[in-house]
Amino acid sequence: MVIQSINDETGEAQFVLARKGATAVPTQTGVLLTLRWRTLQGASVGFHSVQLAQADLVDEAFAFVPDVETKSLLFDVK
């Protein structure tokens, strides 16, 4: 299940991904999520940051994974 909410006025976006039902213990590593977006044509030149306000991860038993660190992203529009 995927839920998204985008506020064009504030520039905020919320994405929630969840699974339904039983989930087996993962047996291999891989990419969990890839986000892609485009810079609007006419965006001002310079560095722009994207801030990740919160990221919660759970394991196959739905227990929260502790110590998840989030970092800001920086884009350079030329």
Secondary structure by P-SEA (a helix, b strand, c coil): cbbbbbbccccbbbbbbbccccccccccccccbbbbbbccccccccbbbbbbcbbbbbccccccccbbbbbbbbbbcc
